[in-house]
């Protein structure tokens, strides 16, 4: 059975949020910060650390 990566990551996120119960503002800040950082000038600098 083949599951798309985005679906798997979304399921892990839902389970993590239900289990750890972080504040909603923290989830929003992390998602927004990650999105903005991935599309910034710093993306090539952090790319080697992610891989």
C-alpha positions in Angstrom: 0.0 0.0 0.0 1.4 3.3 -1.0 0.7 6.4 1.1 1.6 9.9 0.0 4.3 11.6 2.1 2.1 14.6 2.9 -0.6 12.4 4.2 1.8 10.5 6.5 3.3 13.8 7.8 -0.2 15.2 8.4 -1.2 12.1 10.4 2.0 12.3 12.5 1.2 15.9 13.2 -2.3 15.2 14.3 -1.1 12.4 16.6 1.6 14.6 18.0 -0.7 17.5 18.7 -3.3 15.2 20.4 -0.6 13.5 22.5 1.7 16.4 23.5 -1.1 19.1 23.6 1.1 22.1 22.8 -0.5 25.5 22.8 -2.2 26.5 19.5 -0.1 29.6 19.2 3.1 27.5 19.3 1.8 25.3 16.5 0.9 28.3 14.4 4.2 30.0 15.0 6.2 26.9 14.1 4.3 26.3 10.9 4.4 29.9 9.8 8.1 30.2 10.7 9.0 27.0 8.9 7.1 28.1 5.8 8.7 31.5 5.8 12.2 30.2 6.4 11.9 27.6 3.6 11.2 30.4 1.1 13.9 32.8 2.4 17.6 33.6 1.7 18.5 31.2 4.5 17.1 28.1 2.8 20.4 27.2 1.0 22.2 27.7 4.3 20.0 25.3 6.3 19.5 22.8 3.5 22.7 20.7 4.3 21.7 20.4 8.0 18.2 19.1 7.0 19.5 16.4 4.7 
